[in-house]
Amino acid sequence: MTAHVLSDTGTLTGRSLRHILRSPDTIITTAITPIALLLLFVYVLGGAINTGTGESYINYMLPGILLITIASGIAYTAYRLFLDMQGGIFERFQSMPISRPSVLWAHVLTSLIANLASLVIVIGVALIMGFRTGASVVDWLAAAGILVLFTLALSWVAVMPGLTAKTIDGASGFSYPLIFLPFISSAFVPTDSMPGPVAWFAENQPVTSIVNTLRGLFAQQPVGNDIWIALAWCVGLLVVAYVAATAIYRKKIS
């Protein structure tokens, strides 16, 4: 049974990836907005922002830009799933000996691979712009693990509008609040520079702990409890989104 699920998931993931390879502009488009924000904040606004850390501003802000890259990319996950739903592909899959969970996992894994490609592009541009890190291999692996968890969690969140939306705009538009969330966090400025209620929200929302963890790993500084809080947010969101998305899927195909 497990081998059947893995085989079907691999086949369907390959199908989705071939669609992306025929239209690589989705990966490029996902990277454009974060790169534009990098250019804007580093070369236009960065000189006026005092982070109080002594490090270059691009080093300070890159973790937040990486999360924005992921939030931008998952809109295409919902979009591709919506097109499959509207195109009747799910009905055809039901008439074939294909494992039902494989259909959703294929979209999620495609999202993961596409987003990782976009992250590599953004990090490459950041290096050209002056991003530097003394992070060890272990630090990079830890950072990659957190980014993968965050991508999986948001990809399962994206499955829900992909299954339930009535229009293309509805399927992809859900990502806008997620893209905005890093702006109310420690991603671009320290939270202690914000007004009281805003600072409280920023300090207790998931993006801040993830950003602080990534920043600490890149700077080879202690991450303290932030890494455990970040992992708790990522795993918790992943579990809740997975359960909700699979429940919606079962209801749709029943």
NORWO-V757793 format. One record per residue. N is the residue number from 0. RES is the residue in one small letter. SS is DSSP state (h for helix, s for strand, l for the rest). PHI is phi in degrees with one decimal (999 if undefined). Layout:
n = (N & N)
res = (RES & RES)
ss = (SS & SS)
phi = (PHI & PHI)
//
This chain:
n = (0 & 1 & 2 & 3 & 4 & 5 & 6 & 7 & 8 & 9 & 10 & 11 & 12 & 13 & 14 & 15 & 16 & 17 & 18 & 19 & 20 & 21 & 22 & 23 & 24 & 25 & 26 & 27 & 28 & 29 & 30 & 31 & 32 & 33 & 34 & 35 & 36 & 37 & 38 & 39 & 40 & 41 & 42 & 43 & 44 & 45 & 46 & 47 & 48 & 49 & 50 & 51 & 52 & 53 & 54 & 55 & 56 & 57 & 58 & 59 & 60 & 61 & 62 & 63 & 64 & 65 & 66 & 67 & 68 & 69 & 70 & 71 & 72 & 73 & 74 & 75 & 76 & 77 & 78 & 79 & 80 & 81 & 82 & 83 & 84 & 85 & 86 & 87 & 88 & 89 & 90 & 91 & 92 & 93 & 94 & 95 & 96 & 97 & 98 & 99 & 100 & 101 & 102 & 103 & 104 & 105 & 106 & 107 & 108 & 109 & 110 & 111 & 112 & 113 & 114 & 115 & 116 & 117 & 118 & 119 & 120 & 121 & 122 & 123 & 124 & 125 & 126 & 127 & 128 & 129 & 130 & 131 & 132 & 133 & 134 & 135 & 136 & 137 & 138 & 139 & 140 & 141 & 142 & 143 & 144 & 145 & 146 & 147 & 148 & 149 & 150 & 151 & 152 & 153 & 154 & 155 & 156 & 157 & 158 & 159 & 160 & 161 & 162 & 163 & 164 & 165 & 166 & 167 & 168 & 169 & 170 & 171 & 172 & 173 & 174 & 175 & 176 & 177 & 178 & 179 & 180 & 181 & 182 & 183 & 184 & 185 & 186 & 187 & 188 & 189 & 190 & 191 & 192 & 193 & 194 & 195 & 196 & 197 & 198 & 199 & 200 & 201 & 202 & 203 & 204 & 205 & 206 & 207 & 208 & 209 & 210 & 211 & 212 & 213 & 214 & 215 & 216 & 217 & 218 & 219 & 220 & 221 & 222 & 223 & 224 & 225 & 226 & 227 & 228 & 229 & 230 & 231 & 232 & 233 & 234 & 235 & 236 & 237 & 238 & 239 & 240 & 241 & 242 & 243 & 244 & 245 & 246 & 247 & 248 & 249 & 250 & 251 & 252 & 253)
res = (m & t & a & h & v & l & s & d & t & g & t & l & t & g & r & s & l & r & h & i & l & r & s & p & d & t & i & i & t & t & a & i & t & p & i & a & l & l & l & l & f & v & y & v & l & g & g & a & i & n & t & g & t & g & e & s & y & i & n & y & m & l & p & g & i & l & l & i & t & i & a & s & g & i & a & y & t & a & y & r & l & f & l & d & m & q & g & g & i & f & e & r & f & q & s & m & p & i & s & r & p & s & v & l & w & a & h & v & l & t & s & l & i & a & n & l & a & s & l & v & i & v & i & g & v & a & l & i & m & g & f & r & t & g & a & s & v & v & d & w & l & a & a & a & g & i & l & v & l & f & t & l & a & l & s & w & v & a & v & m & p & g & l & t & a & k & t & i & d & g & a & s & g & f & s & y & p & l & i & f & l & p & f & i & s & s & a & f & v & p & t & d & s & m & p & g & p & v & a & w & f & a & e & n & q & p & v & t & s & i & v & n & t & l & r & g & l & f & a & q & q & p & v & g & n & d & i & w & i & a & l & a & w & c & v & g & l & l & v & v & a & y & v & a & a & t & a & i & y & r & k & k & i & s)
ss = (l & h & h & h & h & h & h & h & h & h & h & h & h & h & h & h & h & h & h & h & h & h & l & l & h & h & h & h & h & h & h & h & h & h & h & h & h & h & h & h & h & h & h & h & h & h & h & h & l & l & l & l & l & l & l & l & h & h & h & h & h & h & h & h & h & h & h & h & h & h & h & h & h & h & h & h & h & h & h & h & h & h & h & h & h & h & h & l & h & h & h & h & h & h & l & l & l & l & l & h & h & h & h & h & h & h & h & h & h & h & h & h & h & h & h & h & h & h & h & h & h & h & h & h & h & h & h & h & h & l & l & l & l & l & l & l & h & h & h & h & h & h & h & h & h & h & h & h & h & h & h & h & h & h & h & h & h & h & h & h & h & h & h & h & l & l & l & h & h & h & h & h & h & l & h & h & h & h & h & h & h & h & h & h & l & l & l & l & l & l & h & h & h & l & l & h & h & h & h & h & h & h & h & h & l & h & h & h & h & h & h & h & h & h & h & h & h & h & l & l & l & l & l & l & l & h & h & h & h & h & h & h & h & h & h & h & h & h & h & h & h & h & h & h & h & h & h & h & h & h & h & h & h & l)
phi = (999 & -62.7 & -61.8 & -64.0 & -63.0 & -64.3 & -63.6 & -65.2 & -62.7 & -62.9 & -64.6 & -70.8 & -64.7 & -60.3 & -60.9 & -65.1 & -66.9 & -63.6 & -63.5 & -68.4 & -65.3 & -76.2 & -137.2 & -67.4 & -62.1 & -65.4 & -69.0 & -64.3 & -62.3 & -60.3 & -81.4 & -64.8 & -61.1 & -60.1 & -65.9 & -62.4 & -66.7 & -57.3 & -62.3 & -64.2 & -72.6 & -74.9 & -95.2 & -112.6 & -100.5 & -58.9 & -66.7 & -96.4 & -106.2 & -105.5 & -87.4 & 73.4 & -103.8 & 85.1 & -89.9 & -62.8 & -65.9 & -64.8 & -66.1 & -69.4 & -92.1 & -55.3 & -55.6 & -66.3 & -64.2 & -63.8 & -69.5 & -64.8 & -59.0 & -66.0 & -62.0 & -70.2 & -69.3 & -71.3 & -60.1 & -71.9 & -63.3 & -62.9 & -63.0 & -64.9 & -66.6 & -60.9 & -63.2 & -64.0 & -63.0 & -71.1 & -81.8 & 79.5 & -65.6 & -65.5 & -65.0 & -67.7 & -62.9 & -64.4 & -85.2 & -114.9 & -77.2 & -113.9 & -62.2 & -62.1 & -61.9 & -63.7 & -62.7 & -73.2 & -61.6 & -62.7 & -67.2 & -66.8 & -67.9 & -61.9 & -59.7 & -61.4 & -65.5 & -64.4 & -69.1 & -63.0 & -63.7 & -65.1 & -62.6 & -62.2 & -62.2 & -64.1 & -63.8 & -61.4 & -64.2 & -61.3 & -63.4 & -63.6 & -81.2 & 120.8 & -64.6 & -136.4 & -147.3 & -101.5 & -58.7 & -78.7 & -59.0 & -63.7 & -62.3 & -64.8 & -65.3 & -64.1 & -63.3 & -62.2 & -61.3 & -67.0 & -64.5 & -65.4 & -60.4 & -63.4 & -65.6 & -62.1 & -61.4 & -70.3 & -65.3 & -70.0 & -61.8 & -65.1 & -60.1 & -62.7 & -65.8 & -61.6 & -85.2 & -108.9 & -64.5 & -96.0 & -135.0 & -62.6 & -62.1 & -67.9 & -68.1 & -94.8 & -69.6 & -62.9 & -76.1 & -59.6 & -62.4 & -69.4 & -66.7 & -76.0 & -55.3 & -60.7 & -70.7 & -108.5 & -154.4 & -87.1 & -66.0 & -116.9 & -142.4 & -61.7 & -66.9 & -73.6 & -90.9 & -94.4 & -59.7 & -44.9 & -62.8 & -66.9 & -62.1 & -61.5 & -62.1 & -60.8 & -73.9 & -114.3 & -95.4 & -63.6 & -61.1 & -62.0 & -66.5 & -68.5 & -61.8 & -61.6 & -65.4 & -62.7 & -62.4 & -64.7 & -65.2 & -66.4 & -90.9 & 56.3 & -115.0 & -60.0 & -96.3 & 56.9 & -79.5 & -57.0 & -66.4 & -73.0 & -65.9 & -61.3 & -63.2 & -63.0 & -61.9 & -63.7 & -67.2 & -60.9 & -64.6 & -61.7 & -64.8 & -62.6 & -65.0 & -63.0 & -62.4 & -66.1 & -66.1 & -67.8 & -65.6 & -63.2 & -62.5 & -60.4 & -67.7 & -67.3 & -96.9 & -77.3)
//
